[in-house]
Amino acid sequence: MTNNPFKTVAIGVAFSPNLKANLYESARLSSFFGSKLLLIHVGEFSKEKETIIRDILDPFTNDGLDFELVFRPGRPVDVILDTVQKKEVDLLILGAVQRENFLTYYVGSIARKITRKAMCSVLLLIKPSIVRIPCKHIVVNGLRDDRTQHAIEVSFFLGYSLKSEQITIVEEISQQEVSISVQDDKSLRKVNLMKEKLRRREDSRVQLIVESVPTEHKNNIRVKTQPIFGKRGYSIGHYAQIMRANLLVMNAPDKTKFLDRLFPHDIEHILTELPTDVLIIQ
């Protein structure tokens, strides 16, 4: 696959009720991307476990899927993170826990810890499915950030690989950039003019990024830009939810900043209430 950012895809394998769905999702994605699939089971090797996994993956291996099985005992977070690093994994797939009695989705404690510490991109699946659900609409952040261009380029690669219909680039603009208090019609007009100026500025910046994306990755995909004024992380998550997006793509937080260890960053809003499947790009 041209410009494939995910040459090696990994998934943690647990023998849960979602085993088949998780394996199917990871095998499908690896096949679409033309990637190698690494299956990590935290536990001792057994022939029975290996046979179960191989039997489930039979339809994909018959079509040429390249996969490797890793069995390692230990603490799940440590084993998965260490294996991902040693095997130079580009994308780690994790199943997110659904709280059946609530309307929102939550990341389980193990998945949350791995997501925060992983040095590769992480895909959180809230509803893995044996039968493929088409990824029609991808929402990606368009933040003014050095890593945003890469996130947008990856989103177009995904859209191209998964035959998506639309990519929406959401430009979250902080309310602090419009610091005028509205007291009368004159101040209201001033705020509206400032918002329009910020919208044009952000659209112009994002369009330059889109122009740099390989043409083949943009074919047959509608591209929309959507400026939103609000709280970073929360606003884009809410937008992805109400637009019923199939995938939300976000930049990974900068792990080197001391303040990020003290105060929640925008990705924490996404992890607390997953609006859809979420891909966090490193």
Secondary structure as GFF3:
##gff-version 3
##sequence-region A 1 282
A	DSSP	beta_strand	8	12	.	.	.	ID=ss1
A	DSSP	alpha_helix	19	33	.	.	.	ID=ss2
A	DSSP	beta_strand	36	42	.	.	.	ID=ss3
A	DSSP	alpha_helix	47	61	.	.	.	ID=ss4
A	DSSP	beta_strand	67	72	.	.	.	ID=ss5
A	DSSP	alpha_helix	76	86	.	.	.	ID=ss6
A	DSSP	beta_strand	91	95	.	.	.	ID=ss7
A	DSSP	beta_strand	97	98	.	.	.	ID=ss8
A	DSSP	beta_strand	105	106	.	.	.	ID=ss9
A	DSSP	alpha_helix	109	117	.	.	.	ID=ss10
A	DSSP	beta_strand	121	125	.	.	.	ID=ss11
A	DSSP	beta_strand	137	141	.	.	.	ID=ss12
A	DSSP	alpha_helix	148	162	.	.	.	ID=ss13
A	DSSP	beta_strand	166	173	.	.	.	ID=ss14
A	DSSP	three_ten_helix	175	177	.	.	.	ID=ss15
A	DSSP	alpha_helix	185	211	.	.	.	ID=ss16
A	DSSP	alpha_helix	215	218	.	.	.	ID=ss17
A	DSSP	beta_strand	222	229	.	.	.	ID=ss18
A	DSSP	alpha_helix	234	242	.	.	.	ID=ss19
A	DSSP	beta_strand	247	251	.	.	.	ID=ss20
A	DSSP	alpha_helix	258	262	.	.	.	ID=ss21
A	DSSP	alpha_helix	266	272	.	.	.	ID=ss22
A	DSSP	beta_strand	277	281	.	.	.	ID=ss23
###
